Amino acid sequence: MIGWAHAGPSLLAAFLASLVEFVEALTVVLAVGTVRGWRPALAGAGLGLATLGILVVALGPALARIPLATVQLVVGTLLLLFGLRWLRKAILRAAGIIPLHDETVAYAAETDLLSHSPRRLLAGWDTVAVGASFKIVMLEGIEVVFIVIAVGAVGQGLLVPAGLGAAAALLVVVALGIALHRPLARIPENALKFLVGVLLSAFGAFWAGEGAGLAWPGEDWSILGLIAGFLALALSMVAFCRGRTERPA
């Protein structure tokens, strides 16, 4: 049986991280569909999702053949670095040092780019439109695949809740995209990135420690302590960076 100390945070981390990535992918797919037509936009997105599915099926079982300690150390370290990268950008955005990400601005920029791109037809398909949708789904989806496999492969039975979290995020974004036909600018994406950075950093630190032979106090429940620690550290860094920017020259 999977303990909720593992499964709950695993599902939540995969859901929130996937939600952010799929929202960014949806923005470009909507722009492609609006400017170049929905047929090539949906074809490119579907081809990207199918390719990502093949990657998950191929990489998931392959990791099971590697000793668990090695997987935990390597994947945990990569997940920690990945989470810290997200957290660093989220801290700088929260502190006002770099601008917040705006899906409306991204949509306008992509729409303008596609409007001025020439049409290249191959067997009746707009290759520029198909390629744009495929590329964005693959770029954002690769990160989703990495997170799902990293969160799920280092613990017995965790690949299922991580996969369910990512699948739920995909369904939510697709449903909202169909209903609204506009960029999901009202989703607090920057706050989500902040939280995802905390969760991924905590998971990465936990798995890397287990792979290195560290006995965590409280075993699985120490993940919650790591989440609280990274959150406190990140919030203190926001206050520190904000104070530095507001200090008179």
N, C-alpha and C positions, 0 to 999 in steps of 0.2 A: 504494500500500500504506500502511496505517496503522501508524505507529510505536508500539511498546509504551509508550514514554514518554508518549504521549497516550492510547492506547486503554486500557491497563491502569488507570491512575488514573481515567479517565473512567468505565469500567465499575464500578470499585470505589466511587467516589463516588455514582453513581446507585443502585447496589445498597444501600449502607448507608443513604443518605438515604431511599430508598423503603421500606426495611425498617422504619425508625423510624415513618414516617407510616402505613404499612399496619398496624403493630401497634396504634397508637392507634385507627385506624378499626375494626379487628377487635374491640376491647374494647366499643365502642358497639354494633356489629352483634350481637355475642353477647348483650349485655344486652337488645336489642330482641327477638331471637329467643327468649330464655328467658322474658321477661315477656309479650310480645305475640304470639308465634308466629313460626315460621321462614318462612312464606310471605311476609308483608309485609317481613320483615327482608331476605330474599334478593332480593326484587323491588326494594326501594329501593337495595340495594347494586349490583345489576346495572344498574339505570338510571343510577346515578352513574358506574359504570365505562364504560358506553356513551357517556355525555356527555363524559367525559374523553378517550376514544379519538377522538371527533370533534374535540375541541380540538387534540390532537396532530397529526392529519391536516391540520387547517386552518392551524395556526400554523407548523408545520415548513417547508413549502414557501414560505410567505409570507416568512419571514425570509431565504430564499435569494435573493430579489429585491433585497434591500438590500445596498449595498456592504459587503464583508467587514470593512473597517476600522471602519466605523460600528457594525456588529453587535458586533464585538469590544469596542469602547470602551463602548458602552451596556450590553450584556448583561454584560460583565465587571465593570463598576462595580456593577450591580445584584446580581450573584452575590457579589461581595466584601462588600457590605453585608448580604446575606442570610446569608452564612457567618459574618460577625462577630456577627450577632444570635444565631445558634445558639451560637457559641463563648462569647459573654458569659454566657448563661444556664448553659452547661455549666461554666464557670469558677466562677460563683457557687455552683452546686450542689456541685461538687467541694470548694470551700472551706468548705462548711457554712453559707453565708450565707442561701441559700434552700433549702427542702426538696426532696429528690429526688422525681422523678416516680414514682408507684406505680400500675401498671395495676389492681391489686386494689382500691385505694381508688377509682379512677375508675370501675371496673365497679360497685362497690357504690353509688356516688352516682347513676350513670345508671339502675341498676335501681330504686332508690328513686323517682327522678323519674318513670320510666315507669309504675311501679305506681300512682301517684297521678294520672296523666294520664287524662282521660276518653276513651272510645273514640268516634271519629268515623268512621262508615262511609260510603264512596262506592262504589257499584257492587260491594258486598261486600268492599271493601278497607279495612283499618284505616289511614286516612290519616296518623294520628300516627306509627304504626310505620314506614310506608313513608317518610314525610318525615324521620324521625330517621335512618334508615339512609342515605337519599340525601344528606342534609345532611353527615353526617360523612365519607362517602366523597368528596364533592365538596370539602369543606374541606381534608382531608388530601391528596386527590389533586391539587388545584390546585398545591400546593407540589411534588409529584412531577413534574407536567407542566412546571412552570417549571424545575426542576433538570435534567430530561432535555433540554429544548430549549436551556437555557442552556449546559449542558455539551456538547451535541452539535452545536449550530448554529454555533459559532464556529470550528470546525475541520473540514476536509474529511474526510468519512467517519466522523465521531465520533458522529453521531446513532444509528447502528446499535448500537455497543457500549453507549452510554448507555441506549438503549431496551431492550437485552437485560438490562442490569443491573436496571432497574426491573421488567421482566417476571419475572425470576428471583426478585426479592424478593416480588412478588405471589404467585407460585406457592408459595414457601416458607411465607408467612404463611397462605395459604388451606389448605395441607396440614396445618400445625400446628393451625389452628383446627378443621378437620374431625376430626383425630385426638384432640385434647385436650378440646374443648368448654369451654374455660376461658380467662381472660385470660393472655396470655403474660408473666406477671410475672417469670419467671426470666431473660428476655433482658436483658442489661446495657444497658438503653436509654439511661441517662445517659452511660455510657462511649461508646456508639455516637454519641450527639449530640456529644460532645466531639470524636471523630475526624472526624465529618462536618463539623463547623464548621471544623476545620483544613483539610480537603480542599477545601471550597467556597471558603474564603478564599484558599487558594493558587491555585486555578483562576481565581478572579475577578481577583486581582492580576496573574496572568500575561496573561490576555486583555485586561484594561484597558491594561496596558503595551504589548502588541502593537498594540492599536488606536490608542494615542497615538504609535506610531512608535518605541517603545523596542526596541533590539536586545538581547535577553537573552543573556548568556553561556552557551554550550552549547546554545542554542536550546531545543528541547523538553525536554531533560534538566534545564533550570533549574526545571521544575515540581517535581521531587523536592527541590531545594534550598529552594524556597519552602515546601513541606510541612514540611521539617525546621525551617525558621525559625519558621513559625507554631506548630508543636508546641512548640518550645523556649520561645517567648514565652508561650504559653498555660500551660505547666507552671510557669514562673516567676511568672506572675500568680496561679496557684492558691496557691503557697507564700506569696506576698506578702499575698494577701487572708486566708489562714488565719492568718498571723502577726498581722495587724491585729485579727482577731476574738478571738484568744487573748491579746492584750496586756491586762494589767490596766488598769482605768479609772483 
